[in-house]
Amino acid sequence: MSNNSIEGPEMRICIIMMLKDEDELAMTWVKYHGAVVGYENLFIFDNGSTQAGTIAAIDHAESKGSRVDRGQSGFLAFKHKGMTFEALIKRLDQESPYDFYFPLDIDEFLSARLSHRYAVTPTEIFSVLSKYLESPDALMIRGAPTNHPLKPSWYDPSEGQRKFFFARGACVKLDHGFHHGITKSGKTLVTDMVYFHFHFRPFRDQQAAARKKLEGFVTDFDRETIRSHQEKKGSGFHLVQYLLQTESQYYAEFDKRTLIYIPEFSKSLDAFSLDLPYLKTRLEEIALTPDQEDARISTVNDADQLAACLDRSAGSLDRLFKLYKRIGATARVEQTAEAILASNPANFLVRRDLIHLAVERGLVSQTKSTAWSEARYHLSEAEKQESVAAEDLIYIARYNSRIGDHEVGLRNIQKAIMMLEGDEKLAARLVQAEIYVENKDKSRAIKELEDITPKLHRPNQLIRCALMMGKLGMAKSSLAEGRRSIGVLRPARTTPQDYLQLAKLFIRNGAAADAKIVMIKAGFTNFPQMNLLVEFHEVNFELDLKELAKQYAEAALAKDAYHPLMVERLGILQLLERTPKPVAEPLAPPVTGKGIGVMRMFTGIRRRG
């Protein structure tokens, strides 16, 4: 299935990609894009692959008509791939023009956003793409739904992802990561194209991939060396975190993300008899099931039937615990967790879930004392274990404080602080400041905040500082930190609640202009949670951001067509004149430096007649 599937004139789409040793992704990527745009329109640079699966995928593509260049091996070729791709696009524009050029990474899969779902077929993709034919602007994708390494078909929408492609004759400059594209018009147009982004691999594979990409950018992989590289924001610095994390830390990060279920891309792959990337490795790593059928279990009844067939070994209990947790069967999670802890009291990850469930139950039930007693028991048991990690102590301290045991929480957070250094120590001290605030210890809270705040740089940390300062009556300092956080807001590091809390902080302090900047940066996301849609609508409505308020009202009504507030608000907004969308600013400075000779291997390209 290729470009010929749309009606009207044939649309020619060129996809360019460089890879090295990507056995898990290569064949899926090649077959998917070969089916979508035609193998003859794939241009593949091999950066020196040695893995059998990758070589087989490249050979398969070449045998089907793809253009393969095996002369771009080594670190320098990888470093200059943006200029290499740019040179290829310009050459093709001269010799055999395409309607569109997509520079992709091996973990990116082309798709498009429709009104209420994502494209499933090539016909749908081309229909969306046809709107941008002959555009002179730098074309930016709408988003890159990013995978969850343990949950097939669940994605972080990542609607702020900056990735560029070009229409015929438009490309002037392209950077290494394709995050900045410059065209003759100097303008940017956000399109409805998206990339399904399989960035997150099972933990061991993620670390291996990070090391491979950082080779050449760091002298060695000593912790101090890579931490220094991260602090200096050297090339690929965002990958360092995966080498510094433990497995539990890596997976815990995904608990902070807002995920949505998107089955369309899996359906696209099914049509071509392909599996989702990493599926086999993922199932092996989490020991969920010996075959892929168990991954489809979605009801308590089905899970109970599986449980009846299993023994009570540690492996089976662990498998059931993860399965019940995935489908949200809270009572079964607690029962299975208790059975696991009976034989292995040191399993902190399991005990952590019991602590969380007990505290949440206490917050909403009439029997708070019983729930709090359960939480205290599990917190005490966790604290007793030998060699408790600093990250676990921080978690324990947070929940100590949450149920009112502030002094116990302070004792545990101070133990953690003594075990840590650098940014990790600052993060622990921020938790200590929060415990001081919860304990109404104003003087110690202010002293701690004044000491650590100038050293913090992550948006979530700055927002937390600003909120605490507000609670402590430090209005000017609270506003100053809130404004400092605006400059570092990034979708990947900022949760929906961060945006809301920061905007509300500014509103409370009469700084509506700052609140507007925050909400514009947050943009629109079709959250699965109704309460988030309503809350984002209300803040945007209060700030007179009509278009965003309208989008959130429409998304909320798509879930509940009779929501009284949303019905009323949408009616009001439809009577008001729409605010025109702001024109995007020109993008990054042009890439400088000498390019690498390209296209020596791409011979025999015919001019378009």
C-alpha positions as CSV (number, residue, x, y, z in Angstrom):
1,M,0.0,0.0,0.0
2,S,1.6,3.3,-1.0
3,N,1.0,6.9,-2.2
4,N,-1.3,5.8,-5.0
5,S,-4.0,5.1,-2.4
6,I,-5.3,8.6,-2.5
7,E,-7.5,10.1,-5.2
8,G,-6.1,12.7,-7.6
9,P,-2.5,13.3,-8.6
10,E,0.1,11.0,-7.2
11,M,1.7,12.4,-4.0
12,R,5.4,11.6,-3.6
13,I,6.7,11.3,0.0
14,C,10.4,10.9,0.8
15,I,11.4,9.5,4.2
16,I,15.0,9.7,5.3
17,M,16.5,7.9,8.3
18,M,19.9,7.0,9.8
19,L,20.3,3.9,12.1
20,K,22.9,1.8,13.8
21,D,22.2,-1.6,15.5
22,E,18.4,-1.4,16.2
23,D,17.3,-5.0,16.0
24,E,14.1,-4.3,18.0
25,L,12.9,-1.5,15.7
26,A,14.6,-1.8,12.2
27,M,12.3,-4.4,10.5
28,T,9.1,-2.9,11.9
29,W,10.2,0.6,10.8
30,V,11.2,-0.5,7.3
31,K,8.1,-2.6,6.6
32,Y,5.7,0.0,8.1
33,H,7.1,2.9,6.1
34,G,7.6,0.8,3.0
35,A,3.9,0.0,3.1
36,V,2.8,3.6,3.8
37,V,4.9,5.5,1.2
38,G,6.5,2.8,-1.0
39,Y,9.9,1.2,-0.4
40,E,11.4,3.1,-3.3
41,N,10.9,6.4,-1.4
42,L,12.9,5.3,1.7
43,F,16.4,6.7,1.9
44,I,18.4,4.8,4.6
45,F,21.8,5.7,6.0
46,D,23.5,2.8,7.8
47,N,25.8,4.2,10.5
48,G,27.9,1.0,10.8
49,S,25.4,-1.7,11.9
50,T,26.7,-5.1,13.0
51,Q,23.6,-6.7,14.5
52,A,22.1,-9.4,12.3
53,G,18.5,-8.2,12.7
54,T,19.4,-4.7,11.7
55,I,21.4,-5.8,8.7
56,A,18.6,-8.1,7.6
57,A,16.1,-5.2,7.8
58,I,18.4,-2.9,5.7
59,D,18.9,-5.7,3.1
60,H,15.2,-6.3,3.0
61,A,14.5,-2.6,2.3
62,E,17.2,-2.5,-0.4
63,S,15.8,-5.6,-2.1
64,K,12.4,-3.8,-2.3
65,G,13.9,-0.7,-3.9
66,S,14.9,1.5,-1.0
67,R,18.1,3.6,-1.5
68,V,20.7,2.5,1.1
69,D,24.0,4.4,1.8
70,R,26.5,2.2,3.8
71,G,29.2,4.9,3.6
72,Q,28.1,7.0,6.6
73,S,29.6,5.0,9.5
74,G,31.0,6.3,12.7
75,F,30.5,9.1,15.2
76,L,31.1,12.1,12.9
77,A,28.6,10.9,10.4
78,F,26.0,10.6,13.2
79,K,26.9,14.0,14.6
80,H,26.4,15.6,11.2
81,K,23.3,13.8,10.1
82,G,21.2,16.9,10.1
83,M,23.5,18.5,7.4
84,T,23.6,15.1,5.6
85,F,19.8,15.0,5.4
86,E,19.6,18.6,4.5
87,A,22.0,18.1,1.6
88,L,20.0,15.1,0.4
89,I,16.8,17.0,0.4
90,K,18.3,19.9,-1.6
91,R,19.7,17.5,-4.1
92,L,16.4,15.6,-4.5
93,D,14.7,19.0,-4.9
94,Q,17.0,19.6,-7.9
95,E,17.0,16.2,-9.5
96,S,13.8,14.4,-8.7
97,P,11.5,16.5,-6.5
98,Y,9.2,15.0,-3.9
99,D,6.1,16.7,-2.5
100,F,7.2,16.2,1.1
101,Y,10.4,15.2,2.9
102,F,10.3,13.6,6.3
103,P,13.6,13.2,8.3
104,L,12.8,10.6,10.9
105,D,14.6,8.7,13.7
106,I,14.4,4.9,13.8
107,D,11.9,5.2,16.8
108,E,9.5,7.5,15.0
109,F,6.5,6.3,12.9
110,L,4.6,8.6,10.6
111,S,0.9,9.1,11.2
112,A,-1.7,12.0,11.4
113,R,-4.2,13.4,13.8
114,L,-7.9,13.3,12.7
115,S,-10.7,15.2,14.5
116,H,-11.2,12.6,17.3
117,R,-8.6,9.9,16.6
118,Y,-5.4,9.1,14.9
119,A,-5.0,7.9,11.3
120,V,-5.1,4.1,10.7
121,T,-4.5,3.9,7.0
122,P,-2.1,5.4,4.4
123,T,-5.2,7.0,2.7
124,E,-6.0,8.9,5.9
125,I,-2.4,10.0,6.4
126,F,-2.2,11.3,2.8
127,S,-5.6,13.1,3.1
128,V,-4.3,15.1,6.0
129,L,-0.9,15.7,4.4
130,S,-2.5,17.1,1.2
131,K,-3.5,20.3,3.0
132,Y,0.2,21.3,3.1
133,L,1.2,20.8,-0.5
134,E,3.7,23.4,-1.7
135,S,3.8,25.1,1.7
136,P,6.8,27.5,1.9
137,D,6.8,27.2,5.8
138,A,8.8,25.0,8.1
139,L,6.2,22.3,8.8
140,M,6.0,21.1,12.5
141,I,4.2,18.0,13.7
142,R,1.2,18.3,16.0
143,G,2.7,16.0,18.5
144,A,4.5,12.7,19.1
145,P,2.5,10.3,21.2
146,T,5.3,8.6,23.2
147,N,5.1,5.0,24.4
148,H,4.9,3.7,27.9
149,P,7.5,0.9,28.2
150,L,5.2,-1.4,30.2
151,K,1.8,-0.6,28.7
152,P,1.2,-1.4,25.0
153,S,-1.0,1.2,23.2
154,W,-0.8,3.7,26.1
155,Y,1.0,7.0,25.2
156,D,2.0,10.3,26.7
157,P,0.4,12.7,24.1
158,S,3.6,14.9,24.0
159,E,1.8,17.6,22.1
160,G,4.7,20.1,22.5
161,Q,7.2,17.9,20.6
162,R,9.1,20.0,18.0
163,K,9.9,18.0,14.9
164,F,10.0,19.4,11.4
165,F,9.4,18.2,7.8
166,F,9.3,20.1,4.5
167,A,7.3,20.5,1.4
168,R,9.0,20.6,-2.0
169,G,11.6,23.4,-2.5
170,A,11.2,24.8,1.1
171,C,14.1,23.4,3.0
172,V,17.0,25.8,3.9
173,K,18.4,24.4,7.1
174,L,17.9,21.3,9.3
175,D,19.6,20.6,12.7
176,H,20.9,17.3,14.0
177,G,17.8,16.2,15.9
178,F,15.3,17.7,13.4
179,H,14.0,20.0,16.2
180,H,14.7,23.1,14.2
181,G,13.9,23.6,10.6
182,I,14.3,26.8,8.6
183,T,12.6,27.6,5.2
184,K,12.7,30.4,2.8
185,S,9.5,31.9,4.3
186,G,11.1,32.0,7.8
187,K,7.7,31.0,9.2
188,T,6.5,27.9,11.1
189,L,3.2,26.1,10.5
190,V,1.9,23.5,13.0
191,T,0.3,20.7,11.1
192,D,-1.9,17.7,12.0
193,M,0.9,15.3,11.2
194,V,2.2,13.2,14.2
195,Y,4.9,10.7,14.9
196,F,4.3,7.7,17.1
197,H,7.5,7.8,19.2
198,F,8.8,4.6,20.7
199,H,11.5,6.4,22.7
200,F,11.1,4.4,25.9
201,R,12.4,0.9,25.9
202,P,12.5,-1.7,28.7
203,F,15.0,-0.6,31.3
204,R,18.0,-2.6,30.3
205,D,17.6,-1.8,26.6
206,Q,17.1,1.9,27.4
207,Q,20.4,2.1,29.2
208,A,22.2,0.3,26.4
209,A,20.7,2.6,23.8
210,A,21.7,5.7,25.9
211,R,25.3,4.5,26.2
212,K,25.5,3.9,22.4
213,K,24.2,7.4,21.5
214,L,26.5,9.1,24.1
215,E,29.7,7.4,22.8
216,G,31.8,10.1,21.3
217,F,30.1,12.9,23.3
218,V,31.7,11.7,26.6
219,T,35.2,10.5,27.4
220,D,34.1,7.7,29.6
221,F,31.0,6.5,31.5
222,D,32.2,7.3,35.0
223,R,29.2,8.7,37.0
224,E,31.0,12.0,37.6
225,T,31.9,12.3,33.9
226,I,28.4,11.8,32.7
227,R,26.8,13.9,35.5
228,S,29.1,16.8,34.4
229,H,28.1,16.3,30.8
230,Q,24.4,16.5,31.9
231,E,25.0,19.7,33.9
232,K,26.7,21.3,31.0
233,K,23.9,20.3,28.7
234,G,26.2,18.7,26.2
235,S,25.0,16.8,23.1
236,G,22.6,14.1,24.2
237,F,22.6,15.3,27.8
238,H,19.0,14.2,28.2
239,L,20.1,10.5,27.9
240,V,22.4,10.7,30.9
241,Q,19.4,10.3,33.3
242,Y,18.9,6.8,32.1
243,L,22.4,5.8,33.1
244,L,22.1,7.4,36.6
245,Q,18.7,5.8,37.4
246,T,17.9,2.5,39.0
247,E,15.2,0.3,37.4
248,S,12.6,1.3,40.0
249,Q,13.4,5.0,39.5
250,Y,13.1,4.6,35.7
251,Y,9.6,3.0,35.9
252,A,8.4,5.3,38.7
253,E,8.9,8.3,36.3
254,F,6.0,7.0,34.2
255,D,3.6,7.2,37.2
256,K,3.8,11.0,36.9
257,R,2.7,11.1,33.2
258,T,-0.7,11.6,31.9
259,L,-1.4,8.7,29.5
260,I,-4.1,8.1,27.0
261,Y,-5.1,4.9,25.3
262,I,-4.5,5.0,21.5
263,P,-5.3,1.7,19.8
264,E,-5.1,3.1,16.2
265,F,-1.4,2.7,15.7
266,S,-1.5,-1.0,16.8
267,K,-4.3,-1.5,14.3
268,S,-2.1,0.1,11.6
269,L,0.6,-2.4,12.4
270,D,-1.8,-5.3,12.5
271,A,-2.8,-4.5,8.9
272,F,0.8,-5.1,7.9
273,S,1.2,-8.2,10.2
274,L,3.6,-6.3,12.5
275,D,3.8,-6.1,16.3
276,L,4.3,-3.0,18.4
277,P,8.0,-2.3,19.0
278,Y,9.6,-3.9,22.1
279,L,6.5,-6.0,22.7
280,K,8.4,-9.3,23.0
281,T,11.2,-7.7,25.2
282,R,8.6,-5.9,27.4
283,L,6.6,-9.1,28.1
284,E,9.8,-11.0,29.0
285,E,11.1,-8.2,31.2
286,I,7.9,-7.7,33.3
287,A,7.2,-11.5,33.4
288,L,3.5,-10.7,32.8
289,T,2.8,-13.7,30.6
290,P,4.6,-16.3,28.6
291,D,2.7,-15.3,25.5
292,Q,1.1,-12.2,24.2
293,E,-2.5,-13.3,24.9
294,D,-2.2,-12.4,28.6
295,A,-1.4,-8.8,27.7
296,R,-5.0,-8.5,26.5
297,I,-6.5,-9.3,29.9
298,S,-8.6,-6.4,30.9
299,T,-11.2,-7.6,33.4
300,V,-11.0,-8.9,37.0
301,N,-12.9,-12.0,36.0
302,D,-10.3,-12.9,33.3
303,A,-7.4,-12.2,35.7
304,D,-9.1,-14.4,38.4
305,Q,-9.4,-17.3,35.9
306,L,-5.7,-17.0,35.2
307,A,-4.9,-16.9,38.9
308,A,-6.8,-20.1,39.4
309,C,-4.4,-21.8,37.0
310,L,-1.2,-20.6,38.6
311,D,0.8,-21.9,41.6
312,R,1.6,-19.7,44.5
313,S,5.3,-19.3,43.7
314,A,7.0,-15.9,43.9
315,G,7.1,-15.6,40.1
316,S,3.4,-16.3,39.8
317,L,2.4,-13.8,42.6
318,D,4.6,-11.1,41.0
319,R,2.9,-11.7,37.7
320,L,-0.6,-11.5,39.2
321,F,0.3,-8.4,41.2
322,K,1.4,-6.5,38.1
323,L,-1.6,-7.8,36.1
324,Y,-4.2,-6.7,38.8
325,K,-2.4,-3.4,39.1
326,R,-2.6,-2.8,35.4
327,I,-6.3,-3.4,35.2
328,G,-7.0,-1.4,38.4
329,A,-8.3,-4.2,40.6
330,T,-7.4,-2.5,43.9
331,A,-8.7,-5.2,46.3
332,R,-6.8,-7.9,44.4
333,V,-3.7,-5.8,44.3
334,E,-3.7,-5.6,48.1
335,Q,-4.4,-9.3,48.6
336,T,-1.6,-10.3,46.2
337,A,0.8,-7.8,47.7
338,E,0.2,-9.1,51.2
339,A,1.0,-12.6,49.9
340,I,4.2,-11.4,48.3
341,L,5.4,-9.6,51.5
342,A,4.7,-12.6,53.6
343,S,7.6,-14.4,51.9
344,N,9.7,-11.3,51.0
345,P,9.2,-8.4,53.5
346,A,12.0,-6.4,51.8
347,N,10.1,-6.0,48.5
348,F,9.7,-2.2,48.8
349,L,8.1,-1.7,45.4
350,V,5.2,-3.9,46.5
351,R,5.0,-2.4,50.0
352,R,5.0,1.1,48.4
353,D,1.8,0.3,46.6
354,L,0.1,-0.8,49.8
355,I,1.2,2.4,51.5
356,H,-0.2,4.5,48.7
357,L,-3.5,2.6,48.6
358,A,-4.0,2.9,52.4
359,V,-3.3,6.6,52.4
360,E,-5.7,7.3,49.4
361,R,-8.4,5.2,51.1
362,G,-8.0,7.2,54.3
363,L,-8.4,10.5,52.5
364,V,-11.8,9.5,51.1
365,S,-13.3,7.2,53.6
366,Q,-14.9,7.6,57.0
367,T,-12.5,5.1,58.6
368,K,-9.4,7.3,58.3
369,S,-7.9,6.0,61.5
370,T,-7.9,2.4,60.3
371,A,-6.4,3.4,57.0
372,W,-3.8,5.5,58.7
373,S,-2.9,2.6,61.0
374,E,-2.3,0.3,57.9
375,A,-0.2,3.0,56.3
376,R,1.9,3.5,59.6
377,Y,2.4,-0.3,59.8
378,H,3.8,-0.6,56.3
379,L,5.9,2.6,56.6
380,S,7.4,1.3,59.8
381,E,8.1,-2.1,58.2
382,A,9.7,-0.5,55.2
383,E,11.9,1.7,57.4
384,K,13.1,-1.4,59.3
385,Q,14.6,-3.1,56.3
386,E,18.4,-3.2,56.0
387,S,20.1,-0.8,53.5
388,V,17.0,1.2,52.7
389,A,17.9,3.3,49.6
390,A,17.7,7.1,49.8
391,E,14.9,7.2,47.2
392,D,12.9,4.9,49.3
393,L,13.5,7.0,52.4
394,I,12.2,10.0,50.6
395,Y,9.1,8.2,49.6
396,I,8.6,7.0,53.2
397,A,9.2,10.5,54.5
398,R,6.6,12.0,52.2
399,Y,3.9,9.6,53.4
400,N,4.9,10.0,57.0
401,S,4.2,13.6,56.7
402,R,1.0,13.1,54.7
403,I,-0.6,11.1,57.5
404,G,0.5,13.7,60.1
405,D,3.7,12.0,61.4
406,H,5.9,15.0,60.6
407,E,8.7,14.4,63.0
408,V,9.1,10.8,61.8
409,G,9.1,12.2,58.2
410,L,11.8,14.7,59.1
411,R,13.9,12.0,60.6
412,N,13.7,9.9,57.4
413,I,14.2,12.8,55.0
414,Q,17.3,13.8,56.9
415,K,18.7,10.3,56.6
416,A,18.1,10.5,52.9
417,I,19.8,13.9,52.6
418,M,22.9,12.5,54.3
419,M,23.1,9.8,51.7
420,L,22.8,12.0,48.6
421,E,24.9,14.6,46.7
422,G,24.4,17.3,44.1
423,D,20.9,17.7,42.4
424,E,19.6,14.6,44.2
425,K,20.4,16.1,47.6
426,L,18.7,19.4,46.6
427,A,15.6,17.5,45.6
428,A,15.5,15.7,49.0
429,R,15.9,19.1,50.8
430,L,13.0,20.4,48.8
431,V,10.9,17.5,50.2
432,Q,12.2,18.5,53.7
433,A,11.0,22.1,53.1
434,E,7.5,20.7,52.2
435,I,7.4,18.8,55.4
436,Y,8.3,22.0,57.4
437,V,5.5,23.8,55.7
438,E,3.0,20.9,56.4
439,N,4.2,21.0,60.0
440,K,3.6,24.8,60.1
441,D,7.3,25.3,61.0
442,K,7.6,28.6,59.2
443,S,11.0,29.7,60.3
444,R,12.8,26.5,59.3
445,A,10.8,26.3,56.0
446,I,11.8,29.9,55.0
447,K,15.4,29.3,55.9
448,E,15.5,26.0,53.9
449,L,13.8,27.6,50.9
450,E,16.1,30.7,50.9
451,D,19.1,28.4,50.8
452,I,18.1,25.9,48.1
453,T,15.8,27.9,45.8
454,P,18.7,29.7,43.9
455,K,20.3,26.3,43.1
456,L,17.2,24.7,41.6
457,H,16.5,24.8,37.9
458,R,13.8,22.2,37.1
459,P,10.3,23.6,36.4
460,N,8.5,21.3,38.8
461,Q,10.9,22.2,41.6
462,L,10.6,25.9,41.0
463,I,6.8,25.7,41.0
464,R,6.8,23.8,44.3
465,C,9.0,26.5,45.8
466,A,6.7,29.2,44.6
467,L,3.7,27.5,46.0
468,M,5.4,27.0,49.4
469,M,6.5,30.6,49.5
470,G,2.9,31.6,48.8
471,K,1.7,29.5,51.8
472,L,4.3,31.1,54.0
473,G,3.2,34.6,53.1
474,M,6.3,35.4,50.9
475,A,4.2,36.9,48.1
476,K,7.0,38.7,46.2
477,S,9.4,35.7,46.4
478,S,6.5,33.4,45.4
479,L,5.9,35.5,42.2
480,A,9.6,35.8,41.4
481,E,10.1,32.0,41.5
482,G,6.9,31.5,39.6
483,R,8.2,33.8,36.9
484,R,11.5,32.0,36.9
485,S,9.8,28.7,36.3
486,I,8.0,30.0,33.2
487,G,11.3,30.2,31.4
488,V,12.1,26.6,31.9
489,L,8.6,25.0,31.4
490,R,8.9,22.0,29.1
491,P,6.1,19.5,28.3
492,A,8.3,16.5,29.1
493,R,9.1,17.8,32.6
494,T,5.9,19.6,33.5
495,T,2.7,17.9,34.6
496,P,-0.8,19.2,33.9
497,Q,-1.1,20.0,37.6
498,D,2.1,22.0,37.5
499,Y,0.6,24.2,34.8
500,L,-2.7,24.6,36.7
501,Q,-1.0,25.4,40.0
502,L,1.3,27.9,38.5
503,A,-1.4,29.7,36.6
504,K,-3.6,29.8,39.7
505,L,-0.7,31.2,41.8
506,F,-0.4,34.1,39.4
507,I,-4.2,34.7,39.3
508,R,-4.3,34.8,43.1
509,N,-1.5,37.4,43.1
510,G,-3.1,39.6,40.4
511,A,-0.6,38.6,37.7
512,A,-3.0,37.6,35.0
513,A,-0.5,38.3,32.2
514,D,1.9,35.7,33.6
515,A,-1.0,33.2,34.1
516,K,-1.8,33.6,30.4
517,I,1.7,32.8,29.3
518,V,1.6,29.6,31.4
519,M,-1.7,28.4,29.9
520,I,-0.6,29.3,26.4
521,K,2.6,27.2,27.0
522,A,0.4,24.4,28.3
523,G,-1.7,24.5,25.1
524,F,-4.5,21.9,24.5
525,T,-4.4,18.3,25.5
526,N,-7.3,16.0,25.3
527,F,-6.9,14.5,28.8
528,P,-8.7,11.2,29.5
529,Q,-9.7,12.6,33.0
530,M,-12.8,14.7,32.9
531,N,-11.8,16.8,35.9
532,L,-8.6,18.0,34.1
533,L,-10.6,19.0,31.0
534,V,-13.0,21.0,33.2
535,E,-10.2,22.6,35.3
536,F,-8.1,23.6,32.3
537,H,-11.3,25.1,30.7
538,E,-12.1,27.1,33.8
539,V,-8.6,28.6,34.1
540,N,-8.5,29.5,30.4
541,F,-12.0,30.9,30.5
542,E,-11.1,33.1,33.5
543,L,-8.1,34.4,31.6
544,D,-10.2,35.2,28.5
545,L,-8.2,32.6,26.4
546,K,-11.3,31.9,24.3
547,E,-9.9,29.4,21.8
548,L,-8.3,27.2,24.5
549,A,-11.3,27.4,26.7
550,K,-13.5,26.4,23.7
551,Q,-11.2,23.4,22.9
552,Y,-11.4,22.1,26.5
553,A,-15.2,22.6,26.7
554,E,-15.6,20.7,23.4
555,A,-13.4,17.9,24.6
556,A,-15.3,17.7,27.9
557,L,-18.6,17.6,26.1
558,A,-17.3,14.8,23.9
559,K,-17.1,12.7,27.1
560,D,-20.3,14.1,28.8
561,A,-22.6,15.8,26.4
562,Y,-24.8,17.1,29.2
563,H,-22.2,18.6,31.6
564,P,-24.2,21.7,32.6
565,L,-21.2,24.0,33.1
566,M,-19.6,23.0,29.8
567,V,-22.8,23.4,27.9
568,E,-23.3,26.9,29.3
569,R,-19.7,28.0,28.7
570,L,-19.5,26.6,25.2
571,G,-22.7,28.6,24.3
572,I,-21.1,31.8,25.7
573,L,-17.8,31.2,23.8
574,Q,-19.7,30.6,20.5
575,L,-21.2,34.1,20.8
576,L,-17.8,35.7,21.3
577,E,-15.5,36.6,18.6
578,R,-12.6,34.1,18.3
579,T,-9.1,35.3,19.2
580,P,-6.8,34.7,16.1
581,K,-4.0,32.3,16.7
582,P,-0.5,33.9,17.3
583,V,1.9,33.6,14.4
584,A,4.9,31.4,15.4
585,E,8.3,33.0,15.7
586,P,11.1,32.1,13.3
587,L,13.1,29.2,14.5
588,A,16.7,28.5,15.6
589,P,19.8,30.0,14.0
590,P,21.1,28.0,11.0
591,V,23.3,25.0,11.5
592,T,26.9,25.9,10.8
593,G,29.9,23.7,9.9
594,K,30.9,21.7,7.0
595,G,28.6,19.0,5.8
596,I,29.6,15.5,4.9
597,G,29.6,14.5,1.3
598,V,26.3,12.9,0.5
599,M,24.6,10.9,-2.2
600,R,27.7,9.3,-3.6
601,M,25.8,6.0,-3.1
602,F,22.5,7.4,-4.3
603,T,23.0,7.1,-8.0
604,G,20.5,6.6,-10.8
605,I,17.9,9.1,-9.5
606,R,15.7,10.1,-12.4
607,R,14.5,13.7,-12.9
608,R,10.8,14.1,-12.8
609,G,9.6,14.5,-16.3
